[in-house]
Structure formats: structure tokens, C-alpha cells
Amino acid sequence: MAAVNFTSGERLNIYRRMFLLNRSFHFIVQRLEELGQTDIINTRDLRDMLGLTQEVQLEINTLLLNQLDSAENDDWAQFGKVRIALEKRLKTPLPTQRRK
């Protein structure tokens, strides 16, 4: 699958949403652990719920990061060409002017 091209603004929104999503998972894990300190949920069920929650979080992250990694690497290669051309231009001596 070809990488999707994202603008800077689109990347900002994607990374922001990923942050918010991961923060939400963090809060879910915290609340589950707090519930584990009560007698409302047994240790085995708590461990299962924590594991399932984190598995879903990691599956989502992996899916999104694979897409982003591909896009970031493609852009890095593309913009690297700009840097290479600039370095080549800077290393090339300026032509000498002829005197009349």
C-alpha cells in the first residue's frame, strides 16, 4: 500500500488525536486499577481487563504508526533531495566574472 501524503496540519491533528486516544487509555487503566483496590472486581478479571485494554491500545497505535512511519519516511526521502541539491549547489564554486 502506498503511503498517504499528509500536510503539516494534518500530521498535527493526527498526532494530537493519537495523544488524546492514548491519554484516554491511560485513564481507563488508572480507573480499572482503582477499582481493583475495592472488592467489586476480582484480581483475575482485573488482570484480564487491563490486558485487553492495553492490547486494543497497542493494536490501534501499531496500525496508525505503521501508516505514519511510511508517510514520514517517504517525505524524509523527498525533502532529503532538497537538502542534497542545496548542499551540491553550495559546494559548487561560483563562476568567475570576466573583465572587459
Rosetta constraint file for C-alpha pairs under 8 A:
AtomPair CA 3 CA 67 HARMONIC 6.78 0.50
AtomPair CA 3 CA 70 HARMONIC 5.53 0.50
AtomPair CA 3 CA 71 HARMONIC 5.01 0.50
AtomPair CA 3 CA 74 HARMONIC 7.33 0.50
AtomPair CA 4 CA 67 HARMONIC 7.52 0.50
AtomPair CA 4 CA 70 HARMONIC 7.99 0.50
AtomPair CA 4 CA 71 HARMONIC 5.80 0.50
AtomPair CA 5 CA 71 HARMONIC 6.09 0.50
AtomPair CA 6 CA 10 HARMONIC 5.62 0.50
AtomPair CA 6 CA 11 HARMONIC 6.00 0.50
AtomPair CA 6 CA 71 HARMONIC 7.36 0.50
AtomPair CA 7 CA 11 HARMONIC 6.20 0.50
AtomPair CA 8 CA 12 HARMONIC 6.17 0.50
AtomPair CA 9 CA 13 HARMONIC 6.31 0.50
AtomPair CA 10 CA 14 HARMONIC 6.17 0.50
AtomPair CA 11 CA 15 HARMONIC 6.05 0.50
AtomPair CA 12 CA 16 HARMONIC 5.97 0.50
AtomPair CA 13 CA 17 HARMONIC 6.03 0.50
AtomPair CA 14 CA 18 HARMONIC 6.13 0.50
AtomPair CA 15 CA 19 HARMONIC 6.13 0.50
AtomPair CA 16 CA 20 HARMONIC 6.27 0.50
AtomPair CA 17 CA 21 HARMONIC 6.00 0.50
AtomPair CA 18 CA 22 HARMONIC 6.06 0.50
AtomPair CA 18 CA 61 HARMONIC 7.73 0.50
AtomPair CA 19 CA 23 HARMONIC 6.01 0.50
AtomPair CA 20 CA 24 HARMONIC 6.13 0.50
AtomPair CA 21 CA 25 HARMONIC 6.40 0.50
AtomPair CA 22 CA 26 HARMONIC 6.17 0.50
AtomPair CA 22 CA 57 HARMONIC 7.09 0.50
AtomPair CA 23 CA 27 HARMONIC 6.28 0.50
AtomPair CA 24 CA 28 HARMONIC 6.25 0.50
AtomPair CA 25 CA 29 HARMONIC 6.22 0.50
AtomPair CA 25 CA 53 HARMONIC 7.33 0.50
AtomPair CA 25 CA 54 HARMONIC 7.52 0.50
AtomPair CA 25 CA 57 HARMONIC 6.73 0.50
AtomPair CA 26 CA 30 HARMONIC 6.22 0.50
AtomPair CA 27 CA 31 HARMONIC 6.13 0.50
AtomPair CA 28 CA 32 HARMONIC 6.13 0.50
AtomPair CA 28 CA 53 HARMONIC 7.97 0.50
AtomPair CA 29 CA 33 HARMONIC 6.13 0.50
AtomPair CA 29 CA 50 HARMONIC 6.28 0.50
AtomPair CA 29 CA 53 HARMONIC 7.39 0.50
AtomPair CA 29 CA 54 HARMONIC 8.00 0.50
AtomPair CA 30 CA 34 HARMONIC 6.19 0.50
AtomPair CA 31 CA 35 HARMONIC 6.17 0.50
AtomPair CA 32 CA 36 HARMONIC 6.14 0.50
AtomPair CA 32 CA 46 HARMONIC 7.03 0.50
AtomPair CA 32 CA 49 HARMONIC 7.90 0.50
AtomPair CA 32 CA 50 HARMONIC 7.13 0.50
AtomPair CA 33 CA 37 HARMONIC 6.71 0.50
AtomPair CA 33 CA 46 HARMONIC 7.60 0.50
AtomPair CA 34 CA 38 HARMONIC 7.32 0.50
AtomPair CA 35 CA 39 HARMONIC 7.88 0.50
AtomPair CA 35 CA 40 HARMONIC 6.90 0.50
AtomPair CA 35 CA 41 HARMONIC 6.87 0.50
AtomPair CA 36 CA 40 HARMONIC 7.36 0.50
AtomPair CA 36 CA 41 HARMONIC 5.96 0.50
AtomPair CA 36 CA 42 HARMONIC 7.07 0.50
AtomPair CA 36 CA 43 HARMONIC 6.87 0.50
AtomPair CA 36 CA 46 HARMONIC 6.34 0.50
AtomPair CA 41 CA 45 HARMONIC 6.58 0.50
AtomPair CA 41 CA 46 HARMONIC 6.36 0.50
AtomPair CA 42 CA 46 HARMONIC 6.15 0.50
AtomPair CA 43 CA 47 HARMONIC 6.07 0.50
AtomPair CA 44 CA 48 HARMONIC 6.20 0.50
AtomPair CA 45 CA 49 HARMONIC 6.11 0.50
AtomPair CA 46 CA 50 HARMONIC 6.06 0.50
AtomPair CA 47 CA 51 HARMONIC 6.08 0.50
AtomPair CA 48 CA 52 HARMONIC 6.10 0.50
AtomPair CA 49 CA 53 HARMONIC 6.00 0.50
AtomPair CA 50 CA 54 HARMONIC 6.19 0.50
AtomPair CA 51 CA 55 HARMONIC 5.99 0.50
AtomPair CA 52 CA 56 HARMONIC 6.24 0.50
AtomPair CA 53 CA 57 HARMONIC 6.31 0.50
AtomPair CA 54 CA 58 HARMONIC 6.09 0.50
AtomPair CA 55 CA 59 HARMONIC 6.08 0.50
AtomPair CA 56 CA 60 HARMONIC 6.20 0.50
AtomPair CA 57 CA 61 HARMONIC 6.18 0.50
AtomPair CA 58 CA 62 HARMONIC 5.91 0.50
AtomPair CA 59 CA 63 HARMONIC 6.22 0.50
AtomPair CA 60 CA 64 HARMONIC 6.22 0.50
AtomPair CA 61 CA 65 HARMONIC 5.78 0.50
AtomPair CA 62 CA 66 HARMONIC 5.94 0.50
AtomPair CA 63 CA 67 HARMONIC 6.66 0.50
AtomPair CA 64 CA 68 HARMONIC 6.24 0.50
AtomPair CA 65 CA 69 HARMONIC 5.73 0.50
AtomPair CA 66 CA 70 HARMONIC 6.31 0.50
AtomPair CA 67 CA 71 HARMONIC 6.38 0.50
AtomPair CA 68 CA 72 HARMONIC 5.90 0.50
AtomPair CA 69 CA 73 HARMONIC 6.02 0.50
AtomPair CA 70 CA 74 HARMONIC 6.21 0.50
AtomPair CA 71 CA 75 HARMONIC 6.22 0.50
AtomPair CA 72 CA 76 HARMONIC 5.99 0.50
AtomPair CA 73 CA 77 HARMONIC 6.18 0.50
AtomPair CA 74 CA 78 HARMONIC 6.22 0.50
AtomPair CA 75 CA 79 HARMONIC 5.94 0.50
AtomPair CA 76 CA 80 HARMONIC 5.69 0.50
AtomPair CA 77 CA 81 HARMONIC 6.56 0.50
AtomPair CA 78 CA 82 HARMONIC 7.26 0.50
AtomPair CA 79 CA 83 HARMONIC 6.70 0.50
AtomPair CA 80 CA 84 HARMONIC 6.16 0.50
AtomPair CA 81 CA 85 HARMONIC 6.10 0.50
AtomPair CA 82 CA 86 HARMONIC 6.16 0.50
AtomPair CA 83 CA 87 HARMONIC 6.10 0.50
AtomPair CA 84 CA 88 HARMONIC 6.12 0.50
AtomPair CA 85 CA 89 HARMONIC 6.12 0.50
AtomPair CA 86 CA 90 HARMONIC 6.13 0.50
AtomPair CA 87 CA 91 HARMONIC 6.16 0.50
AtomPair CA 88 CA 92 HARMONIC 6.30 0.50
